[in-house]
């Protein structure tokens, strides 16, 4: 893989071809906030918080750094008026779901986001998809998935799979930035509690 | 059917079909598109068949069930050839007369003809009706003359001659060059230059490439793609095969939503017929070019019309847009170069190949060539599908073709480009409709939806409707779109319910900005269009709702009251009897009063009050006048009689 050089926040940064801007920045110790990104998972591009400004051919445009690939001579700004404004609005929209999430609160402080800007929504889930993708891509179990679309989209454990796979795993729990996942899990557990298969595997 | 092995054999076949057809033999065409079927064209077809049999005319007249003629407002439509006599809103009971009078006696039945509302003149020939006369139906015109389930009908009007021309006389590069020269732009939404899209795929190094028809039309009120696919599926198929040849694809997909059963059926029949004749399969027309096509039924998600979401759905996964910054004509379906074009775009291709780019570019404007099919719906007299050259003034579409607004109401706005298009106000009626002009006005072409609104439409409420649609239909993957729309919808609902606050307009603008700048796909990026265009042109309506708690169009339920003007009330009891909430007090000679506490604002009294009285009124933004004193409510008998 050939090496490329790009500029991030005025610094020259080395990267390998095929790396995203986010990876290049992280390699150089430059911080870009993320919510749906995970190094073990395919880039997802859903939370849009890692948005940055790039200059290509004299044009400035906003792109998400977790998906956009580093290019030779690319000029990246990880903070700008536009970037910060978008991050602030994104955070405020997410804080309507999970106003007490420490991760969101930290970022809110940085970007001046008001947790009460928007009417609250009755679900902590911010749809980062970390649990869903971790279960699918790393564990290859698909015990938790998204159901529905639009504003009705939500995470849901699949009882048939969850009752077999989740009890001894729960690796997705610490990934959740708002703890909504555990609530969904408990709900599934409660709904299927009559089923003897949900629970620790019995010695046979 | 015999397999056609060369362009010469195709011409032989065509001659054979035409020789068996007598152009002077009476032929009754009956519109059997989805709209006409819904208004009873199936029953008309049955009685036509029966009546022709009964009157012993089976060998003397042909009946052809065609696709949509476009003038859906007046369906079911019958056109009798060769005279081209057009009969509208046909019911089965009119059929015996049509057969005995027009077919047997060659007499025109006046009462079934179209009457021009402005001149009261009866018009015999379909093409002379203003609705059709002012159109340029290059793509959609054949719909009315062919049976979509008959490939011979398509061949009889010159079908597959463009394919023969491309395969036998042109190299793929020449086909590509012709399409590029035509400046054809994608009819599905973005208006991306078709030739450039094709070129990107053609030049991509991958050996395997795909061509795809996007028939996932899902805008409320839009059905032009549906009608094209239902009425003339071979035209789309022919375009697709030519496109595949140009870019070097050997496999194609037609992604059509399963809510379009007739389109699915007809395109399936068309593929089978084309395979039998050898227009699909191996060594097409002896050229050595192979191409097959499959139909994929979409599960009814609006977002799957977005190109990358559609491809994801074709791969068998949830139809969500991809976040990647790489064009799908380079890496699309299964990461192969894939050309995805809209139904109408593909249907334009045979025309361009047959008649040449030079012919094509005489239609339209500098930046947008050719014609565009619009689905004209809403508060408009002539609801239907219309095809006009790009650059046709909006007012010609609304008034000359559309026949203006029903009930003598005032035109207020037209929403173009579907739910994520924008509202264009009356002061822009001179706008010459093409890709760039619509974008400049804050709207977009989209796939060609046009929803007309009159003075009774509240712009805030209509935007709320579109945003609600989008909250349901967003893929729900990225935050600026899913969460942004959720909050926009809440704010808009609050405004229409009189709970709007100062700063709401700015908040909507801010959310719109983030949706445009940071959303993952075109759905989110265009979703704020209805909001921003109405703030631009109808800001006063937003302000009236927020500041005065008034709905100027008298439409938002929470902001209006019904009131009976005591000076006009004739105590006729009509509204009183019809009120479902029993909210009206009064008597035979006693002026009626609405109990505001009980009133559910259903509007029944408003509709019921005879227009010559006009006593029931809607008021907004002001208090309801107090009831008049009890003794003043009695109407003296002589007063009433006079």
Interface residues (C-beta under 8 A of the other chain):
Chain A: X43 X44 X45 X46 X47 X48 X49 X51 X62 X63 X64 X67 X68 X69 X82 X85 X86 X89 X90 X93 X94 X96 X97 X118 X119 X121 X126 X127 X146 X148 X149 X150 X151 X152 X153
Chain B: X301 X303 X318 X323 X324 X325 X470 X471 X472 X473 X474 X475 X476 X477 X478 X479 X480 X482 X483 X484 X485 X486 X487 X489 X490 X510 X511 X513 X514 X517 X518 X519 X520
